Amino acid sequence: MTKTRRSEIVIILLIMLAIAAYYIPITRNLYNIIQLKLYDSFWHTAAALGDWDNQPVYEDICIVDIGEQSIEELGQFSTWPNLFFADLVDSLAKDHPKLIAFDIFFSESDSLGDFGMQRMQQHLKSQGITELNLRSALSTDSEFQRAILDAGNVYLPMFGTQETTDKLVLLPHSVRTWEVKPENFNTLKHLYPPVHYLANAAQGIGLAHIHTDESGNTHHYPLFFEYEEQYLVNFGFQACLDILEVDAIHAGKKIQLQSHGEPIRTMPLDDSGRFHFRFYGSEQSFRYVQLADVIKGRMEPGFFRDKIVLVGSSAAGLRDTKPMPLSADMPGVELHATFMRNLLNEEYISWLPSWLGWLTAVLLLLASRLVIRRFKPVTSIGFFLGISLVLFIVLFIMFSGFYVAMPY
């Protein structure tokens, strides 16, 4: 056997071994991480060449931000009564926004618990103060409930865990379940919805879960959650479904949304059934306004008219940020805003068919055989480096120009 023949066989075997390793969980996970890092490099390059961070912000979705300025003006966030949020909803509702959605959990009352009430009563009594209705006097939940009802277009979030519990949570009537059989979903064992009087006042309720993947970054938006054999969605997804008047969802290789029997949106998924964000910049690609400015009346009348308004936090101390390809700490509320704009404007990441990746691998395998037989090793290495560079450029052009990506 000639030396060229042996080299040819070794390289072919190595390529075949690499393909086989794809199906081993550990090596496949490593392979996915490498692919995702390459995918991230596309985002970095496209953002730099397009000067994305210096582009005008999007005005159709506005984020009311609990930032450092609002905390400085209104005090420590944990001490905020629901009266602040009632004032916020009232102020926003005057401008008639398309909807108001909170990325803040209200799973507990803002009033004191039983022990706290007893202790406070003892303290007040020692001071010569009597208050028979102390709980209602200290709580502003009812005012927040009234504001939500008056607005009529407020969405609230809830969260869930995978911890098993004996307690079965009955879903509030504002939570919509969907008859769908998705390929990819998260299973939840326990839910924490908003307190019942807020939940029953809301227009809609959904989960507020966004997770990092195996690469440590956030790339995809979870669409479906299974709880007690029922399928729920994130609040941002639910709000979009209501805006689009969707009454049926069909899941397969893609997600098809239907309204009155007609398909109105087709959402592309990757090979694992996941919907990927199409990012608009590193952060603050949408209009941000401070919550303190809204409730203190510092916004121009009509500023929020016909806009989607999301309420969330960018303050570091509230720890609601996620790493993504273009930023190490994007506010979670902006990720929800990104998904909503992706869906409403049909701005997606599309995926090339899987067979095209395998066809590319086979063609490279055949090309390797020809090159090794006809050229010297240095020439062969140069050839493969050149082919790799050309392939990278082609994939980048498809991604940056048409937002089409190769499956990983």
Residue pairs with C-beta under 8 A, 6 or more apart in sequence:
4 372
4 373
7 372
7 377
8 368
8 369
8 372
8 373
11 368
11 372
12 365
12 368
12 369
15 361
15 364
15 365
15 368
16 365
19 361
21 27
21 28
21 31
22 28
22 31
29 214
31 408
32 214
32 215
32 408
33 214
33 215
35 408
36 213
36 214
36 215
36 217
36 219
36 408
37 215
39 219
39 325
39 405
39 408
40 215
40 217
40 325
42 395
42 396
42 399
42 400
42 405
43 279
43 325
43 326
44 325
44 326
45 396
45 400
46 52
46 396
46 399
46 400
47 53
47 279
47 281
47 282
47 326
49 400
50 400
52 280
52 281
52 282
52 285
52 326
53 281
53 282
55 281
55 285
57 284
57 285
57 286
57 287
57 288
58 280
58 285
58 286
58 287
58 341
59 286
59 287
59 307
60 307
60 308
60 341
61 286
61 287
61 307
61 308
61 309
61 310
61 337
61 340
61 341
62 97
62 286
62 287
62 288
62 289
62 303
62 304
62 307
62 308
62 309
62 310
63 286
63 287
63 288
63 289
63 309
63 310
63 311
63 312
63 331
63 333
63 334
63 337
64 88
64 92
64 289
64 290
64 291
64 294
64 309
64 310
64 311
64 312
65 288
65 289
65 290
65 291
65 312
65 313
65 314
65 331
65 333
66 77
66 104
66 291
66 311
66 312
66 313
66 314
66 315
66 318
67 288
67 290
67 291
67 313
67 314
67 315
68 315
68 316
69 290
69 292
70 290
70 291
70 292
70 293
70 315
71 77
71 315
71 317
73 292
73 296
74 80
74 84
74 291
74 292
77 313
77 315
77 317
77 318
80 110
81 110
81 139
81 140
82 106
82 110
82 139
82 140
82 141
82 143
82 144
83 140
83 143
83 144
84 291
84 295
85 102
85 104
85 144
85 147
85 311
86 140
86 143
86 144
86 146
86 147
87 147
87 295
88 291
88 294
88 295
88 311
89 100
89 144
89 147
89 148
89 150
89 151
89 154
90 147
90 150
90 151
91 294
91 295
91 297
91 299
92 100
92 151
92 294
92 304
92 309
93 100
93 147
93 150
93 151
94 301
95 301
95 302
95 303
95 304
95 305
96 304
96 305
96 306
97 153
97 304
97 305
97 306
97 307
97 308
97 309
98 153
98 243
98 306
98 307
98 308
98 309
99 153
99 154
99 155
99 203
99 239
99 242
99 243
99 308
99 309
100 151
100 153
100 154
100 155
100 309
100 311
101 154
101 155
101 156
101 157
101 235
101 236
101 239
101 308
101 309
101 310
101 311
101 336
102 154
102 155
102 156
102 157
102 310
102 311
102 312
103 157
103 208
103 235
103 310
103 311
103 312
103 313
103 320
103 332
103 333
103 336
104 157
104 311
104 312
104 313
105 157
105 158
105 159
105 192
105 194
105 208
106 144
106 156
106 194
106 195
106 198
107 158
107 159
107 192
107 193
107 194
107 195
108 195
109 139
109 141
109 195
110 139
110 140
110 141
111 117
111 135
111 136
111 138
111 139
111 141
112 120
112 135
112 138
117 134
117 135
120 134
120 138
121 131
121 134
124 130
124 131
124 134
131 137
136 142
141 195
141 197
141 198
142 197
144 198
145 197
145 198
145 201
148 154
148 156
148 198
148 201
148 202
149 201
152 203
153 203
154 201
154 202
154 203
155 202
155 203
155 204
155 205
155 206
155 235
155 238
155 239
156 174
156 194
156 198
156 199
156 202
156 204
156 205
156 235
157 194
157 205
157 206
157 207
157 208
157 235
158 175
158 191
158 192
158 193
158 194
158 205
158 206
158 207
158 208
159 191
159 192
159 207
159 208
159 209
160 188
160 189
160 190
160 191
160 192
160 207
160 209
160 225
160 227
161 188
161 189
161 190
161 192
162 187
162 188
162 189
163 189
163 190
164 189
164 190
165 189
165 190
167 190
168 228
169 190
169 191
169 192
169 193
171 177
171 191
171 193
171 227
171 230
172 193
172 194
172 196
172 199
172 200
172 202
172 205
173 200
174 199
174 200
174 202
174 203
174 204
174 205
175 193
175 199
175 204
175 205
175 206
175 232
176 204
176 232
176 233
176 238
177 230
177 231
177 232
178 224
178 231
178 232
178 233
178 249
179 231
179 248
179 249
180 224
180 231
180 249
180 250
180 251
181 251
182 223
182 224
182 231
182 251
182 255
182 273
183 251
183 252
183 269
183 272
183 273
184 223
184 224
184 269
184 272
184 273
184 274
185 222
185 223
185 224
185 225
185 226
185 231
186 209
186 222
186 224
186 225
186 226
187 225
187 226
187 227
188 207
188 225
188 226
188 227
189 227
191 227
193 199
193 205
194 202
194 205
199 205
203 242
204 235
204 238
204 239
204 242
205 235
205 238
206 232
206 233
206 234
206 235
206 236
206 237
206 238
206 239
207 222
207 225
207 232
207 233
207 234
207 235
208 234
208 235
208 332
208 336
209 222
209 225
209 234
210 218
210 221
210 222
210 234
210 322
210 332
210 335
210 336
211 218
211 222
212 218
212 322
212 323
213 219
213 220
216 323
217 323
217 324
217 325
218 277
218 322
218 323
218 324
218 330
218 335
219 274
219 276
219 277
219 324
219 325
220 270
220 274
220 275
220 276
220 277
221 234
221 236
221 237
221 275
221 276
221 277
221 335
221 339
222 234
222 274
223 233
223 234
223 237
223 255
223 267
223 275
224 231
224 232
224 233
224 251
225 231
225 232
225 233
225 234
226 232
233 241
234 336
234 339
235 336
236 310
236 336
236 337
236 339
236 340
237 339
237 343
239 308
239 340
240 340
240 343
240 344
241 249
241 257
243 344
244 257
244 259
244 264
244 265
244 344
245 259
245 260
246 257
246 258
246 259
246 264
246 265
247 258
247 259
247 260
248 257
248 258
248 261
249 255
249 256
249 257
249 258
250 256
250 258
251 273
253 269
254 266
254 267
254 268
254 269
255 265
255 266
255 267
255 269
255 275
256 263
256 265
256 266
256 267
257 263
257 264
257 265
257 266
257 267
258 264
265 343
265 346
267 275
267 343
267 348
268 275
268 348
268 349
268 350
268 351
269 275
269 351
270 276
270 351
270 407
270 408
271 351
271 354
271 407
271 408
275 339
276 349
276 405
277 324
277 335
277 338
277 339
277 342
277 349
278 338
278 342
278 347
278 348
278 349
278 403
279 285
279 324
279 325
279 326
279 338
280 286
280 338
280 341
281 326
282 326
282 327
282 330
283 326
283 327
283 329
283 330
283 331
283 334
284 334
285 334
285 338
286 334
286 337
286 341
288 314
289 299
289 303
291 311
293 299
308 337
308 340
310 333
310 336
310 337
310 340
311 333
312 320
312 331
312 332
312 333
312 334
312 336
313 320
313 331
313 333
314 320
314 321
314 331
314 333
316 329
320 331
320 332
320 333
321 329
321 330
321 331
321 332
322 329
322 330
322 332
322 335
323 329
323 330
324 330
324 335
341 347
342 348
347 403
348 403
349 403
349 404
349 405
350 402
350 403
350 404
350 405
351 404
351 405
351 406
351 407
352 398
352 404
352 405
352 406
352 407
353 407
354 407
356 406
357 406
357 407
360 391
364 387
367 387
368 384
371 379
371 380
371 383
371 384
372 380
375 383
395 405
395 406
398 404
398 405
399 405
